[in-house]
Amino acid sequence: MIELLKRLLRTPQGAVGLVLVVLVFIVVLFGPLLAPRDPEAMSILARYKGPSASFLLGTDQYGRDILSRLLIGARSTVTMAVFATLAGTFAGAFIGTVSAFLGGRADEFIMRTIDAIMAIPNLLFALLIVNLLGSSSINALVAVAVAFAPGMARITRSVALAVRKQDYVSAAIARGESSRYIILREMLPNVVAPIVVETTIRVSFAVMLFATLSFLGLGAQPPATEWGLMVSEARQYMHLSAGILIWPSLAIAIVAIGFNLLGDGLRDALNPRTGG
């Protein structure tokens, strides 16, 4: 782990991404403690205020402190995106590994089904699922996880096919181990590296996808402090105060950039050709 961290910090994108992601998780963990004001406290006399000593990032259309809402909203936005990505990753990794292990017609059937699903763009697929389940944060989480699973299944299968031919898998089959044991104990642990990289990068897409669903009114519902919802609510007031729209949009962009850079850094650090 220490060696991996050293390799990660040797790359500019890895170092910058790691710093940004660490800062994001600090905000997620301690945001409620860092928030200077009650994010739901309204003040008619304080509406559309610009940055000042009292309100560092200004106020929104209801006189609420934007900084406090961003700090509180990080927990729901980033946490939901991470959980959705992990759920989609686990499901996709399992499906891809099972498909590679079974081979033959079963592999062909599973992959053709995955190809058919992947023909639908992630956003459109997520919109279909949310419309089917109903508008809420939990349903948006399920939609993002389901939308990410097919892509992860294909990536995992490509790696698992090579693992399937290794001697330790053949030895486990010769010992008479069960398919469940071979998949979970022999194959899945050996396809972790590319999955970790892909998962890290997909968190950034999950954040943007969650923000899009909330922006369209299909994710978090008012008065939640979710960043995408904040952007959606700010649209009609941006001519009165641009900061209402700029700050939550910038927060989404920073998180997306941070996880993308971290994923690129991990890819280089885990690559045996460049890791040395």
C-alpha positions in Angstrom: 0.0 0.0 0.0 2.8 2.4 0.8 4.6 1.6 -2.4 1.3 2.2 -4.3 0.9 5.5 -2.7 4.4 6.5 -3.6 3.8 5.5 -7.2 0.5 7.5 -7.2 2.2 10.6 -5.9 4.9 10.4 -8.5 2.4 11.3 -11.2 1.0 14.9 -11.3 -2.5 13.8 -12.0 -2.4 11.2 -9.3 -1.1 13.7 -6.7 -3.6 16.4 -7.6 -6.5 13.9 -7.8 -5.6 12.4 -4.4 -5.5 15.8 -2.8 -8.9 16.8 -4.3 -10.5 13.5 -3.3 -9.2 13.7 0.2 -10.5 17.3 0.6 -13.9 16.1 -0.8 -14.1 13.3 1.8 -13.1 15.7 4.6 -16.0 17.9 3.6 -18.3 14.8 3.4 -17.3 13.7 6.9 -17.1 17.0 8.6 -19.3 19.2 6.5 -22.1 19.6 9.1 -19.4 20.7 11.6 -17.8 23.1 9.2 -21.0 24.7 8.1 -21.1 28.3 9.6 -24.9 28.5 9.5 -28.1 26.5 9.4 -28.5 25.6 5.7 -32.3 25.8 5.9 -32.4 29.1 7.7 -34.2 31.7 5.5 -34.0 35.4 5.6 -36.0 37.6 3.2 -33.7 40.5 3.9 -30.6 38.6 3.0 -31.6 37.3 -0.5 -29.2 37.4 -3.4 -26.3 38.6 -1.3 -22.8 38.4 -2.8 -19.8 37.0 -1.0 -19.1 38.9 2.2 -17.7 38.4 5.7 -21.1 37.2 6.9 -21.8 34.9 3.9 -18.5 33.8 2.3 -20.2 32.5 -0.9 -23.3 34.7 -0.7 -26.9 33.7 -0.3 -29.6 32.1 -2.5 -33.1 33.2 -3.5 -34.4 32.4 0.0 -31.6 34.1 1.9 -29.9 30.8 2.8 -26.2 30.5 3.2 -24.7 28.9 0.0 -21.5 27.7 1.7 -23.4 25.9 4.4 -25.7 24.3 1.8 -22.7 23.1 -0.2 -21.0 21.7 2.9 -24.1 19.8 4.0 -25.0 18.8 0.4 -21.6 17.1 -0.2 -22.6 14.3 2.1 -25.7 13.3 0.1 -24.3 14.0 -3.3 -20.9 12.3 -3.0 -22.0 9.5 -0.7 -24.9 8.5 -3.0 -22.6 8.6 -6.0 -20.0 6.4 -4.3 -22.5 3.9 -3.1 -24.2 3.7 -6.5 -20.8 3.2 -8.2 -19.8 0.4 -5.7 -23.1 -1.3 -6.1 -22.8 -1.2 -9.9 -19.2 -2.3 -9.7 -19.9 -5.4 -7.5 -22.8 -6.5 -9.7 -20.9 -5.9 -12.9 -17.7 -7.6 -11.6 -19.7 -10.6 -10.5 -21.6 -11.0 -13.8 -18.4 -10.5 -15.8 -16.4 -13.1 -13.8 -19.2 -15.6 -13.9 -19.5 -15.1 -17.7 -15.8 -15.6 -18.2 -15.8 -18.7 -16.0 -18.8 -20.4 -17.7 -17.7 -19.7 -21.2 -19.4 -21.2 -24.2 -23.1 -20.5 -24.9 -23.7 -19.1 -21.4 -20.9 -16.5 -21.9 -22.3 -15.7 -25.4 -25.8 -15.2 -24.0 -24.7 -13.0 -21.1 -22.5 -10.9 -23.2 -25.0 -10.4 -26.0 -27.5 -9.3 -23.4 -24.9 -6.9 -21.9 -24.3 -5.5 -25.4 -28.0 -4.9 -25.9 -28.2 -3.0 -22.6 -25.1 -1.0 -23.3 -26.6 0.2 -26.6 -28.7 2.5 -24.4 -26.8 5.5 -23.1 -26.3 5.6 -19.3 -28.3 8.8 -18.8 -31.3 7.5 -20.9 -31.2 4.1 -19.1 -31.1 5.8 -15.7 -34.0 8.0 -16.7 -36.0 5.0 -17.7 -35.4 3.3 -14.4 -36.2 6.3 -12.3 -39.4 6.9 -14.3 -40.3 3.3 -13.6 -39.5 3.4 -9.9 -40.4 7.0 -9.1 -38.5 10.1 -8.2 -36.4 9.9 -5.1 -32.7 9.8 -4.1 -32.8 6.0 -3.4 -34.4 5.2 -6.7 -31.8 7.4 -8.4 -29.1 5.4 -6.6 -30.6 2.2 -7.9 -30.8 3.6 -11.4 -27.2 4.7 -11.5 -26.0 1.4 -10.1 -28.0 -0.6 -12.7 -26.8 1.7 -15.5 -23.1 1.2 -14.5 -23.3 -2.6 -14.1 -23.2 -3.6 -17.8 -20.0 -1.6 -18.5 -18.3 -3.0 -15.5 -19.3 -6.5 -16.5 -17.7 -6.2 -19.9 -14.5 -4.7 -18.5 -14.3 -7.5 -15.8 -14.9 -10.2 -18.3 -12.1 -9.1 -20.5 -9.7 -9.4 -17.6 -11.3 -12.6 -16.2 -10.9 -14.4 -19.5 -7.1 -14.2 -19.0 -7.4 -15.2 -15.3 -9.5 -18.2 -16.3 -6.5 -19.7 -18.2 -4.1 -19.4 -15.2 -2.7 -22.5 -13.6 -4.2 -21.8 -10.1 -7.7 -21.8 -11.6 -7.0 -25.0 -13.4 -5.7 -26.5 -10.1 -8.8 -25.4 -8.3 -11.0 -27.1 -10.9 -8.8 -30.3 -10.7 -9.3 -30.3 -6.9 -13.0 -30.4 -7.4 -13.7 -26.9 -5.9 -17.2 -25.6 -6.5 -17.9 -22.9 -9.1 -18.8 -20.5 -6.4 -15.4 -21.0 -4.7 -13.4 -20.6 -7.9 -15.3 -17.4 -8.9 -15.2 -15.7 -5.5 -11.8 -16.9 -4.1 -9.7 -17.5 -7.2 -10.9 -15.2 -10.0 -12.5 -12.1 -8.5 -9.4 -11.2 -6.3 -7.2 -11.3 -9.3 -9.3 -8.9 -11.4 -9.3 -6.2 -8.8 -6.7 -3.8 -10.2 -8.6 -2.7 -13.4 -11.9 -2.7 -11.5 -10.4 -0.3 -8.9 -9.3 2.1 -11.6 -12.6 2.0 -13.5 -14.6 2.4 -10.3 -12.6 5.5 -9.3 -13.2 7.1 -12.7 -16.9 6.1 -12.7 -17.5 7.9 -9.4 -17.1 11.2 -11.3 -19.7 10.1 -13.9 -22.0 9.0 -11.0 -21.8 12.5 -9.4 -22.7 14.1 -12.7 -25.4 11.6 -13.4 -26.9 12.2 -9.9 -26.7 15.9 -10.5 -28.5 15.5 -13.8 -31.3 13.4 -12.4 -31.8 15.9 -9.6 -31.6 18.8 -12.0 -34.4 17.2 -14.0 -36.5 16.7 -10.8 -36.0 12.9 -10.8 -33.5 12.6 -8.0 -33.4 14.5 -4.7 -36.5 16.5 -3.9 -36.8 19.9 -2.3 -35.8 21.1 0.3 -32.8 18.7 0.1 -29.3 20.3 -0.2 -28.2 18.2 -3.1 -25.9 20.0 -5.6 -27.8 19.1 -8.7 -31.1 20.2 -7.1 -29.4 23.5 -6.1 -28.4 24.1 -9.7 -31.9 23.3 -10.9 -33.5 25.7 -8.4 -31.0 28.5 -9.3 -31.7 28.6 -13.0 -34.5 31.1 -12.8 -32.7 33.4 -10.4 -29.2 33.4 -12.0 -29.8 36.9 -13.5 -30.2 38.2 -10.0 -27.2 36.5 -8.5 -24.8 34.3 -10.6 -23.2 32.8 -7.6 -26.4 30.8 -6.8 -25.7 28.8 -10.0 -21.9 29.0 -10.2 -20.9 27.6 -6.8 -22.8 24.3 -6.8 -21.8 23.8 -10.5 -18.2 24.4 -9.5 -18.5 21.9 -6.6 -19.7 19.2 -9.0 -16.9 19.9 -11.5 -14.2 19.8 -8.8 -15.4 16.4 -7.5 -15.6 15.0 -11.1 -12.2 16.3 -12.0 -10.7 14.9 -8.7 -11.9 11.4 -9.2 -11.0 11.4 -12.9 -7.4 12.5 -12.1 -7.2 9.9 -9.3 -8.4 7.2 -11.6 -5.7 8.2 -14.2 -3.1 8.2 -11.5 -4.1 4.8 -10.2 -4.0 3.4 -13.7 -0.4 4.4 -14.1 0.5 3.3 -10.6 -1.0 -0.1 -11.0 0.5 -0.6 -14.5 3.6 -2.9 -14.1 5.2 -1.2 -17.1 5.1 2.2 -15.5 4.9 1.4 -11.8 8.6 1.0 -11.4 
